[in-house]
Every structure is written in C-alpha cells, then in structure tokens.
C-alpha cells in the first residue's frame, strides 16, 4: 500500500469520504475525482477533477453536463459529511451557472453546506481552473435517506 493509499484509508476521514476511498462511484472515477480535503466541522470539501478529453464536446471544452456532474459530486460530498454509514443524500434540485469554458486538465472543486436541517440540506459549489479562474458555480438541495439492509434469503 502506497503512502497516499494509506492516508486515504485512514479512519480520520468522515464516513462518506471513507466510502469514496473504499469504492468510488463509476461516474466519479470517469470524471477523475480526487479528494484533497474535508472539514467536517466547517462542512466543506475541496476536490480536484483530472478531466480528460473524453469529457469534451466537439469544440474541445468540457461538456456542460460533465461540469454539472462535477459540481453535483462536490456538493454531495460536502452535504454528506454529517451522514452516518448507510445514509445517502440524493439531489432534489440542482442549478448550475457556467461562467467560463472548462478545459481538459486539473479542475478544482469546492463545496460547502449553507444550511442543514433534519431532512434537507442546502449546498453551494464552485469549480476553478488551476490558475484560480472561476469556471462554474452551483447551488443544490439534497435530502437524507437511510438505506435499508438487504434481508438474507435462505
């Protein structure tokens, strides 16, 4: 196990971040998700997306749906910081503003919880290029769901 893998496997991470290290969602892997930091007390996350040319439209920019998916990922990670094992936070609503073309390469994502209630959370996210230029912003509403354990069949 490499030093990075050992750090990622640490139990110091909140459960939702541990789950990503344990088994990343195929969509997040496709987007090139890399978790940089998570602050459970502040309810913030910082990630990077290593965006390849497969995410691009025919003009060489990252397709808008892929940008929205990146923002959805970063906001889900932020709102999920309070969740326990077996809970998820499905997105109820997502608004994205594209401010500049996103290009292949390293894209930095930031997510923060604005307000969290018992059953609904309000989150904001943004994407920047490596020079710090703001590419896109988003706001989202998520709900909280506890998954039921599968019953064993005899």
C-alpha positions as CSV (number, residue, x, y, z in Angstrom):
1,X,0.0,0.0,0.0
2,X,1.4,3.4,-1.0
3,X,1.7,6.3,1.4
4,X,-1.2,8.0,-0.4
5,X,-3.3,4.9,-0.2
6,X,-2.5,4.6,3.5
7,X,-3.5,8.2,4.1
8,X,-6.7,7.7,2.1
9,X,-7.6,4.6,4.1
10,X,-7.3,6.5,7.4
11,X,-10.3,6.4,9.6
12,X,-9.8,10.1,10.3
13,X,-11.9,10.9,7.3
14,X,-15.7,11.2,7.7
15,X,-17.7,8.1,6.7
16,X,-18.8,9.4,3.3
17,X,-15.2,10.2,2.3
18,X,-14.0,6.8,3.6
19,X,-16.7,5.2,1.4
20,X,-15.4,7.1,-1.7
21,X,-11.8,5.8,-1.0
22,X,-13.2,2.3,-0.4
23,X,-15.3,2.1,-3.6
24,X,-15.5,5.2,-5.8
25,X,-18.7,5.6,-7.9
26,X,-18.0,4.8,-11.6
27,X,-19.3,8.3,-12.6
28,X,-16.9,10.0,-10.2
29,X,-14.0,7.8,-11.4
30,X,-14.9,8.8,-15.0
31,X,-14.8,12.5,-14.1
32,X,-11.4,12.0,-12.5
33,X,-12.4,12.8,-8.9
34,X,-9.6,13.2,-6.3
35,X,-10.4,14.2,-2.8
36,X,-8.0,16.8,-1.4
37,X,-9.5,17.9,1.9
38,X,-12.7,17.6,4.0
39,X,-13.6,19.7,7.1
40,X,-16.5,18.1,8.9
41,X,-16.9,20.9,11.4
42,X,-17.0,23.6,8.7
43,X,-18.9,21.3,6.3
44,X,-16.6,22.0,3.4
45,X,-14.7,19.9,0.9
46,X,-12.0,20.5,-1.6
47,X,-11.5,18.1,-4.6
48,X,-9.9,18.0,-7.9
49,X,-11.1,16.5,-11.2
50,X,-8.5,15.3,-13.6
51,X,-10.6,15.9,-16.7
52,X,-9.6,14.1,-19.8
53,X,-10.6,14.7,-23.4
54,X,-13.3,12.1,-23.2
55,X,-15.3,14.7,-21.2
56,X,-15.2,17.2,-24.1
57,X,-17.6,18.4,-26.6
58,X,-16.7,18.7,-30.3
59,X,-15.2,22.2,-29.7
60,X,-12.7,21.0,-27.1
61,X,-14.4,22.3,-24.0
62,X,-15.7,20.1,-21.2
63,X,-19.4,19.3,-22.0
64,X,-21.8,21.2,-19.7
65,X,-23.4,18.1,-18.4
66,X,-20.0,16.9,-17.2
67,X,-19.4,20.2,-15.5
68,X,-22.8,19.9,-13.7
69,X,-21.9,16.3,-12.7
70,X,-18.6,17.6,-11.2
71,X,-20.5,20.2,-9.2
72,X,-23.1,17.6,-8.1
73,X,-20.2,15.4,-6.8
74,X,-18.5,18.1,-4.8
75,X,-21.8,19.3,-3.3
76,X,-22.8,15.7,-2.4
77,X,-19.5,15.2,-0.7
78,X,-20.0,18.4,1.4
79,X,-23.5,17.7,2.5
80,X,-22.6,14.1,3.2
81,X,-20.0,15.0,5.8
82,X,-22.7,14.6,8.5
83,X,-24.1,11.3,7.3
84,X,-23.6,8.0,9.1
85,X,-22.8,4.7,7.4
86,X,-25.8,3.6,5.5
87,X,-27.1,7.1,4.7
88,X,-27.1,8.8,1.4
89,X,-28.0,12.4,0.2
90,X,-29.9,12.3,-3.1
91,X,-30.0,15.6,-5.0
92,X,-33.5,17.1,-5.2
93,X,-32.7,20.2,-7.2
94,X,-29.5,21.5,-8.9
95,X,-28.8,24.9,-10.5
96,X,-25.6,25.4,-12.4
97,X,-24.1,28.7,-13.9
98,X,-21.4,28.2,-16.5
99,X,-19.1,31.3,-16.2
100,X,-16.2,30.3,-18.5
101,X,-15.3,27.3,-20.6
102,X,-13.8,24.4,-18.7
103,X,-10.9,22.7,-20.5
104,X,-9.3,19.3,-20.0
105,X,-6.8,19.1,-17.2
106,X,-7.0,19.7,-13.4
107,X,-10.1,21.4,-12.2
108,X,-10.5,22.3,-8.6
109,X,-13.9,21.9,-6.9
110,X,-15.1,23.5,-3.6
111,X,-18.3,22.6,-1.8
112,X,-19.9,24.0,1.3
113,X,-23.1,23.4,3.2
114,X,-25.1,26.6,3.6
115,X,-27.8,25.1,5.8
116,X,-28.7,21.6,7.0
117,X,-31.9,20.6,8.5
118,X,-33.2,17.2,9.7
119,X,-34.2,16.0,6.3
120,X,-33.0,18.6,3.7
121,X,-29.6,20.3,3.1
122,X,-28.7,23.4,1.0
123,X,-25.3,23.4,-0.6
124,X,-23.1,25.5,-2.9
125,X,-20.2,24.6,-5.1
126,X,-17.8,26.1,-7.5
127,X,-15.2,24.9,-10.0
128,X,-11.9,26.8,-10.8
129,X,-9.1,26.1,-13.2
130,X,-5.6,25.8,-11.8
131,X,-4.9,29.5,-12.3
132,X,-7.9,30.2,-10.0
133,X,-10.3,31.4,-12.7
134,X,-13.9,30.7,-11.7
135,X,-15.5,28.3,-14.3
136,X,-18.9,27.4,-12.8
137,X,-21.0,27.7,-9.7
138,X,-23.9,25.8,-8.5
139,X,-26.5,25.5,-5.7
140,X,-28.3,22.4,-4.7
141,X,-30.9,20.9,-2.4
142,X,-30.5,17.4,-1.1
143,X,-32.5,15.1,1.1
144,X,-31.3,12.4,3.5
145,X,-32.2,8.8,3.2
146,X,-31.2,5.8,5.4
147,X,-30.8,2.7,3.3
148,X,-32.4,-0.5,4.4
149,X,-30.3,-3.5,4.9
150,X,-30.9,-6.3,2.5
151,X,-32.5,-9.3,4.0
152,X,-30.7,-12.6,3.6
153,X,-32.6,-15.2,1.6
154,X,-32.5,-18.7,2.7
